[in-house]
Amino acid sequence: MAVPQTSDILREVIFAPLEHGGRAQVIFDRLRNAVALDVFKDGEQLPPETDLAAQMGISPVTLRDAIRLMREAGLLETRRGRTGGSFVRRNGYDSVAHGYSQLTDFSLVDLRDLSDWRISVVEAAAWLAAERASDDEVAAMAQLVQGFTEAEDSPTARRAEGRFYIAVAAASQSVRLTRATVACAIDYGPMLSVAYQDAALRTKASGHHHALLRAIADGRSVDAAQAVRDAGSGAATALAGRKIGASTGSRV
């Protein structure tokens, strides 16, 4: 069974219709996540407002309010005239600030729940990837793992890990698991820019990613799942510590 391209799944999840309409802030969060996940490249033009509003199942007024928030955040530039429109400004995106704002919005219970969900989804994908991944897919994953290992800052590490886990999910040959993994990257990814400010944590996570890659290559499903759990638990513990630190007024 062919799994859709990662870029297609990212756009599908980001722009899926909201179940109960949506507030401008919710749409803003989705569009900001699209920038965070490189769904939009720097300078790329957003689809026409009427088309995008219809795709997301919201009113054009709500979308315009969200676009205004994007402009105020420095993430969009609106140009007038025949060649006008709204254009993405990636240099206006601060992934660490985004991560802290998202971390602030979660309670410790919500953070644990989201961490558990992410680990469970990627564990399941890794188990199946160890049974089904092709040599070409393993080679592609190896490049992403190396990108994480060589990352010199937390935003780069977070992007590399997100792409690695999505590649693992695609290798599982499960469209549903791939969509769920993308959703995890959207909901959880920005906070990893906070966690991975700790270089020691990045080093530990790199070891777990290499272990996951070897387990997939060797067809060891149990070990693949354990490597995911080890990496995910480390990040979850670090974020809980950051959450507690933020609540006491210090970013530890």
N, C-alpha and C positions, 0 to 999 in steps of 0.2 A: 504494500500500500504506500503510495507516494505521499509524503508530508509536504505541505506547502512551504515555500521559501520563508525563512525567518522574517525577512522584511515585510512580507505580506501578512504574516500572523501578527507582527507587532502593530501594523496599521489597523488590522481587523479588531484587535483587542482595544487599542486606544480609542478608536472611533466607533465602537459598538454602541448601539442605541442605549440610552439610560432607561432603566425599568420604569421609573416614575418621574420622567422629565428630569430637570436638574437646575440647580442654582448656578449662577455665574462662577462662584468660587469652585464648584465641582468641575466645571468645564475648564476653568483656568488650570486646576491641578492636572487634568488629563493632558492639556496642551503642553504644560511645563514638563510633564513626564515624557511626552513625545520628543521634546528637545533633549532631555536628559539621556534618552535611549538612542539618540542619533536617528530617530525616525525621520526627522527633518534635518537637512544639512544647512550649514550657514548660508544665508542668502536665498534659501528656497522659499517660494511663494506658497502661502496657504491656498487651499481650494477656495473657490468662490463661496461667500458667506451663505448664500441660499442653499448651495449643494451640501456644504459641511453641516449646516443646521439640520437639514433633512436627514442626512446620514446618521446623526447622533440623536435624532428624535427630540430636538429641542426647538424653541422658537428663535427666529433670527434676532430678536431683541436680546435674549439671554446670551446668544453667541457674541453679539456685539459688546455686551458688558464684559464677557470673558476676555475678548480681544483687547478691550481697554485696559483690563488688569495686566494682560501680557505686555502691553506697551509701557505701562507704568513700572513694570518690573524690569524693563530694558530688554525684553526677549523678542519684541516685534517692532518693526518699523513700518509705518503705513505711508504709502506714496499715493499721490493723487494723479489723475489724468488717465489717458488711454492705456498706458503701460503700468498703471498703478495697482495697488493691492497691499496686502500685509505680508511682509518678508521677515523670515526668522533671523535673529541676531544671536548666534550661539555664544559670542563673547560676553553677552549680558547674563549668562547662566552661571550661578555660583552653586555648585553641587553640595558643598559642605553646608552653606547656609540653608539650602533646601532640605538637607538631611536633618539639621537641627530643628527646623520649623516642623517637620513631619514628626520627629521624635517628641517634640513638645505636645503634639496633638494626641499622642497615645498614652493611655495609662499603662502601668506595668503589666496588668493582666492582659490588656489588648496586645501589648508588645510580645508577651510570651505566646499568646494564641497565634499571632501572625508568624512568629518564628517557628512554632511547631508546624504550622501549615506549610510553610516554605520547605522545611526540612523533609516533611512527609512526601510532598509532591516530587521534589528532586530525587529523593531516595528511590521512589517507585520508578522514576524515569531511568536512573542509573542502573537499577536491577535489570530492567529490560534491555538497556543499551549494551550491557555486558553479554547478553545473549544474542543481540541482533546487529551490533555496529559493524560496518564494513571497514576494511583497512583504510580506505580513503577518508572515512569519517573520523577514524582514530587519528590519522595524520592531521586533519584539520583541527581536531581538538588539541593536539599537541602544540600547535602554533598559538592557540588561545591561552593554554596553560603557561607557555613561555612568556607570552605577553603579560600575564599576571605577575609572574616571577620577576620580570624586568621592570615592572611599574615603579616609578619613583615618587608617585603621589597617590593619595587615596581615590580621587576621581578616576584615574586611569585604571587602578586595580579594580574598582567597582565595575567599570564597564567591561573589562576583560573577563571577570568572573561571571557577570550576567550573560555575556555572549557564550562563554564556555558551558554554562548550565543549559542554556537554550539549545546549544549544539548537542549536548547529551540527550536532551529530551527529543530532539529531532531524530537522533539515532535509535531511540526506543521504538520508532515507527508508530507512535501513538499521537494522533492529532490532538486529542483531548489533553493528554499530559503536556504536550508542547504549548498549547494555549494556556494551561494552568501555570506552567513555568514562566511564560511571558507575563502573566498576571502577577506572579510573585516578583518578577523584576520591576514591574511598575509600582507595586505597593511597598516593596521592601528595599529596592535598590538604592534610593537616595540616602537612606540611613546608613548604608554601608560606606558611604563617603565619609561619614563621621567615624564609624568603627575602624576603618582602615587607615585613619590618621596614625594609628599605632603601627610602626614599622615591624615590631616584634610579632604582632598579630598577623600582619601580612606574610611574614616568613613562615609562621606556623600553618597558615591557610595554604600557602604554596606547597608545603609538604603534603598536605591532605589532597590537594588537587593532583599532584603527581601520583599519589597513591591511587586516586580514583582513575586516572588515565591508565595506569598499569593494570588495574583490576579489569577495566573494560576491555583492554587489549587482550588480556589473558582469559576472558570469559568467566571471571570470578564475581558473580552477582552479589554474594554476601559481603565480600570485601569492598565492592563498589558502593553498596549502600552504607556501610560503616564509615567509609571515607567522607561521604556526604554529611553524615550525622556529626562526625568529628569537626568538620569545617563549620557547619551551621551552628553547632553548639558554642563554638568559640566566639563566633560573631554575635550570637544572641546574648551570651554572658557579657561581652564587651558593651553592647548597647544598653543592657540593663544597668550596668555601672555608670554609663554616660547619663542615662535617664535619672538615676538617683543623684548624680553629681549636679545635673542641671536643676533639679528640684531644690537643691541646697545653695544654688547660686554660683556653682563652680563647674567649669568644663574640664573634668578630670580625664 
